[in-house]
């Protein structure tokens, strides 16, 4: 069991590092460029749906982070001990991804608000607005948020499984 726990910890660390490198590559290769599109009520409705999705993801992300901490730090039954190095590493990788998710969620929301604040008055006379669904720079913020969220969910499940099933009980 110790070997399997170590392998899972290594895979979790490798996953978190590779995702960090991938997201860094995305940001370094994507130009900071926003496309414009013609105003349409359906497009603004789709942007509102995207903002509601972002809000829902934030609430779920905070709940997952709280559940993970509650299970592995607060709970007396499954609390991590100093001898649980593989689970501590998995827990750390999961927390890094969850904090990355929260940061990208905040970054995406601020980017959207800043776009409409800066570009709204300029484009209001032209019946256009920022195309947030097809501009690569905006999309990578959203994609990074989604990647961190689902990866953290997966790593959190692996961490909880290893902590509650694979490790030896005191």
C-alpha atoms as one frame of an Amber mdcrd trajectory, in Angstrom:
protein
   0.000   0.000   0.000   2.854   2.387   0.757   4.161   2.026  -2.804   0.726
   2.716  -4.297   0.360   5.790  -2.081   3.770   7.051  -3.228   2.884   6.453
  -6.877  -0.398   8.335  -6.462   1.431  11.205  -4.761   3.945  11.343  -7.606
   1.165  11.360 -10.183  -0.664  14.150  -8.345   2.480  16.283  -8.190   3.233
  15.544 -11.848  -0.331  16.457 -12.817  -0.229  19.765 -10.927   3.175  20.687
 -12.369   2.231  19.781 -15.939  -0.994  21.767 -15.693   0.921  24.745 -14.331
   3.358  24.540 -17.231   0.512  24.144 -19.737  -1.385  27.147 -18.373   1.811
  29.210 -18.336   2.411  28.224 -21.959  -1.147  29.224 -22.864  -0.686  32.683
 -21.389   2.763  33.192 -22.905   1.658  32.263 -26.431  -1.702  34.033 -26.545
  -1.692  37.687 -27.620  -3.577  40.153 -25.466  -6.216  40.862 -28.054  -9.984
  41.285 -27.854 -12.207  40.899 -30.906 -15.368  42.916 -31.493 -18.752  41.650
 -32.563 -22.051  43.273 -33.464 -24.482  43.879 -30.654 -27.197  41.270 -30.315
 -29.502  40.630 -27.369 -28.805  36.889 -27.577 -25.078  37.473 -27.302 -25.477
  39.565 -24.182 -27.710  36.851 -22.729 -25.022  34.238 -23.390 -22.488  36.455
 -21.592 -24.868  36.653 -18.631 -25.150  32.855 -18.603 -21.353  32.629 -18.620
 -21.149  35.010 -15.641 -23.708  32.940 -13.716 -21.686  29.800 -14.487 -18.582
  31.507 -13.140 -20.411  32.395  -9.940 -21.658  28.820  -9.520 -18.174  27.441
 -10.096 -16.804  29.762  -7.420 -19.334  28.535  -4.863 -18.631  24.887  -5.703
 -14.866  25.489  -5.592 -15.060  27.017  -2.122 -17.261  24.111  -0.983 -14.771
  21.560  -2.360 -11.879  23.359  -0.674 -13.787  23.424   2.613 -14.724  19.753
   2.326 -11.140  18.766   1.571  -9.814  20.714   4.540 -12.625  19.410   6.717
 -11.861  15.824   5.773  -8.071  15.880   5.898  -7.262  18.521   8.495 -10.195
  18.957  10.870 -11.673  15.445  11.012 -10.259  13.362  13.847 -10.769  10.106
  11.931  -8.961  10.996   8.690  -6.676  13.773   9.903  -3.288  13.841   8.199
  -0.368  12.912  10.404   3.327  13.610   9.965   3.899  10.080   8.706   1.393
  10.543   5.870   3.842  12.177   3.467   2.167  10.904   0.260  -1.221  12.239
   1.344   0.332  15.536   2.446   1.882  15.933  -1.016  -1.425  15.052  -2.712
  -3.271  17.438  -0.406  -0.787  20.203  -1.265  -1.107  19.623  -5.014  -4.893
  19.659  -4.743  -4.875  22.869  -2.722  -2.545  24.527  -5.238  -4.980  23.670
  -8.039  -7.977  24.839  -6.012  -6.264  28.134  -5.183  -5.324  28.425  -8.859
  -8.977  27.898  -9.731 -10.060  30.609  -7.292  -7.424  32.985  -8.665  -8.411
  32.365 -12.295 -12.072  32.737 -11.352 -11.329  36.128  -9.810  -9.090  37.081
 -12.729 -11.746  36.106 -15.277 -14.475  38.047 -13.490 -12.310  41.130 -13.203
 -11.282  40.870 -16.859 -14.918  40.711 -17.954 -15.870  43.676 -15.784 -12.860
  45.678 -16.986 -13.664  44.927 -20.625 -17.182  46.264 -20.346 -16.103  49.220
 -18.249 -13.366  50.259 -20.693 -14.989  49.344 -23.980 -18.658  49.991 -23.298
 -18.635  53.751 -23.846 -16.356  53.468 -26.892 -18.541  50.914 -28.630 -22.018
  52.052 -27.577 -22.344  54.396 -30.574 -21.164  51.662 -32.967 -23.598  48.941
 -31.799 -20.704  46.584 -31.047 -19.249  44.988 -27.931 -16.328  42.830 -26.915
 -16.567  39.273 -28.201 -15.737  37.480 -24.954 -16.778  34.078 -26.255 -14.339
  34.021 -29.178 -11.420  36.207 -28.057  -8.558  33.854 -27.228  -7.213  36.025
 -24.410 -10.541  35.917 -22.560 -11.095  32.248 -23.363  -7.767  31.168 -21.823
  -8.779  32.752 -18.505 -11.981  30.730 -18.545 -10.233  27.578 -19.788  -7.571
  27.855 -17.073 -10.284  28.176 -14.459 -12.045  25.058 -15.760  -8.808  23.059
 -16.021  -7.843  23.889 -12.443 -11.341  23.140 -11.138 -11.792  19.701 -12.670
  -8.186  18.688 -12.027  -8.556  19.701  -8.388 -11.744  17.635  -8.166  -9.911
  14.603  -9.522  -6.871  15.079  -7.294  -9.131  15.708  -4.298 -10.883  12.409
  -4.931  -7.548  10.585  -5.220  -6.291  12.257  -2.041  -9.416  11.383  -0.089
  -9.336   7.794  -1.391  -5.708   7.388  -0.406  -6.266   8.972   2.985  -9.327
   6.962   3.912  -8.714   3.609   2.173  -5.016   3.079   1.429  -3.211   4.428
   4.461  -2.823   2.429   7.633  -5.045   3.432  10.489  -3.339   4.483  13.755
